[in-house]
Amino acid sequence: MRKNKSQTMLVYATLIAFVVMALLAMSGYIQRRVQGIYKAAGDAFGDEEQR
């Protein structure tokens, strides 16, 4: 069975939309993770200066 071009384009558009929605849903978690890494690094440097 042969798919036509518009059906293939629709499948790709749906796949791209799904990936974008997943990344948007995860953006809050990713942002908090990056902020936590920066905070941990800052705390590590801050502890060394106080000693």
N, C-alpha and C positions, 0 to 999 in steps of 0.2 A: 504494500500500500504506500502510495507516494503522498507526502505532505506538501501542501502548497506553501509558498513563501510567506504569506501573511500569517499562517498558523505558526510557523517557526519563529517569526518575529514576535508574536504574542507570547510564546513560551519564554523566549529570552527576556522580554520586557517584564514578565511576571517574576522570573528568577531574579532579575536585577532589583525589582521593587522589594522582593522578600529580603534580599541581602541588605538593602538600605534600611528597611524597617528594623531588622535585627540589630544593625549597628547603632541606629538611633536609640533603640531600647537599652542597649548596653552602654551608651555614652556616659550616663551618670555613674555607673559602676567603675568604668575606666577612669573617669576624672577623679573620683575619690581615691582610687588605687594610686594614681600618680601623685596626688597631693599627700597621701600617706607615706610614699617613698621619699618625697622631698622633706617631709616633717621628720622622718626617722633619720635622714642624713643630717639635717640641721640640728637635731637633738644630739646626735653623736658628736658633732663638732662642738656644740655648746658644752657638753660634758667635759670634753678634753680641755677647754679653756679655763674651766673653773678649778681644775685640780692644781 
